[in-house]
């Protein structure tokens, strides 16, 4: 989606090119920055993960063997990846109607909606997360409401549960889903929808046959961002998830900071990174497939 | 020399770099960096230790950088030859790691005025103890009508779903488990009784907090009413009017000594020692002991007063009698295995 936007912009404003072929030098400063501050540490991480013992005296694949040899570690990895799936699915479910509403609203309503969507991004994630601690607590808003309405007899345990965490993450990551969706949906030609209904399709059929497929690039971009952000959301995972729900980010923190077992921490970081990359690549493939679908 | 575009560019880049990295030009004269603890600790150290230190050392420049002990070790270990921190505070577990990894320089005890006045347990040449932390039972007096007197009270059926603990990542969580093992017939080298006891506690567990700070705030949310807790962690809440009190268990208050260390290879070694000297001074520790800080003194010359005298120990003798210390050299050896076991076994 990003690439196609760039193409559109480039083709619309492309003046004659005086120094054709040299534009790439503009990217050099950022490339150098990434090489020094991202690629180098990443390579270091790979090297550290290849030490066989926690004192870092000899090389070997022991850390990886240790990780994959214990079913518990598989469970932590699995539950982290699945947490991302749940959060992404729910964010899409709630975010899509919101983005759609935005495209159907007048300019004033649109400004209001975009403010609502962006506002959370302007507050720190710690503040947003702490609000959820207050909402989900035993004396929190949800429990007080349930008790007052007589829907529950004793306060429910919501804080430090996986469902509470999913709810908090869905809200915290919502802008990452809604913004790409809004971008795609506003670029959708309304004539197509009119054409669809003129040809006899009902609103649902139009949605599933026209709107949804055409918005796939936005969906993929939104899912990608939401997924990557929610599986790695260290702060929200620990503050709302508590001390006994273990996900990969806390696991890495625990091994690095509390136990000083850097090689194992580096190894599980690599495993986590590769797994998330796998999911991201899958989504990307989907995105590419959808592009073919649109241009066809 | 003719001035051209390149010269000006080079000069301005140099100036910019010197501005960004002042260490380039004044390698020896950087500010003293004191890594303290977060929250009320930072506040206390900024208001009491820092002014005393600056007055005694010709207004030397100092910055406080609050973080956890384990984070200090990570930072110093990552830059052994030019540590970004000059003075570090250590809990007993991390302290041993710091010493084992050779990341600290010994404190010059012979030249020190206050060192010999410290309680014997705090006289550690690798880095003297500048305050104690105490772990007892914290509870909400509005919900828990009879003040608890023993760790066993946490298992009372009336606290179903109301007990909070932290996981073993923190010193608090680990110390609680060791104490649990001790009162159930185990100890630092036999943690099994603690895990068995925790299994029995599960119906009562309302929350396993990710860290002691989060645990303390759970009182505010009404999520829990009783928990093992750090005496100092609840003082902020008390000052803000949250109903939370501290009770001494009859088997003793779990105590750990917080030690101050000079980072090895620091360019500021004399000033670092001077800061620790200030932190040991009786007038500093007396002031820190009073409201609103309530920091437990290690200097034998400090007379216990106020809430510390009432809730912790009325004098140094009482302190010796009621404090329980654990052997962190054994704990550190076992801790990785315990944390792994906690990860796997404790599910609320």
Contacts between the chains, C-beta under 8 A, distances in Angstrom:
chain1	res1	chain2	res2	distance
A	72	B	343	7.1
A	72	B	344	5.4
A	133	B	217	7.4
A	133	B	221	6.4
A	134	B	221	6.5
A	137	B	218	7.7
A	137	B	221	3.4
A	137	B	222	6.1
A	137	B	223	4.9
A	138	B	206	7.2
A	138	B	221	6.7
A	138	B	222	5.0
A	138	B	223	4.6
A	138	B	224	8.0
A	139	B	221	6.0
A	139	B	222	3.1
A	139	B	223	7.4
A	140	B	221	6.6
A	140	B	222	8.0
A	157	B	161	7.2
A	157	B	206	7.3
A	159	B	207	6.9
A	159	B	221	7.3
A	159	B	223	5.9
A	160	B	207	5.2
A	160	B	208	6.8
A	160	B	209	7.9
A	160	B	348	6.9
A	238	B	210	4.2
A	238	B	211	7.8
A	238	B	214	7.9
A	239	B	210	6.9
A	239	B	214	6.6
A	241	B	210	7.7
A	242	B	207	6.2
A	242	B	208	5.6
A	242	B	209	6.3
A	242	B	210	6.0
A	242	B	214	8.0
A	242	B	348	7.8
A	243	B	165	8.0
A	243	B	166	5.7
A	243	B	167	3.7
A	243	B	169	7.5
A	243	B	173	7.8
A	243	B	207	8.0
A	243	B	208	4.1
A	243	B	209	5.2
A	243	B	210	4.3
A	243	B	211	7.4
A	243	B	214	7.8
A	244	B	167	6.4
A	244	B	208	4.0
A	244	B	346	5.5
A	244	B	347	6.1
A	244	B	348	5.5
A	246	B	343	5.5
A	250	B	210	7.4
A	251	B	343	7.9
A	254	B	169	5.7
A	254	B	339	6.6
A	254	B	343	7.9
A	256	B	74	7.1
A	257	B	68	7.6
A	257	B	70	4.7
A	257	B	71	6.4
A	257	B	74	6.1
A	258	B	70	5.9
A	258	B	169	4.7
A	258	B	335	7.9
A	258	B	339	6.8
A	259	B	335	7.0
A	259	B	336	4.9
A	259	B	339	6.6
A	260	B	70	7.9
A	260	B	73	7.3
A	260	B	74	7.9
A	260	B	77	8.0
A	260	B	97	6.3
A	261	B	336	6.7
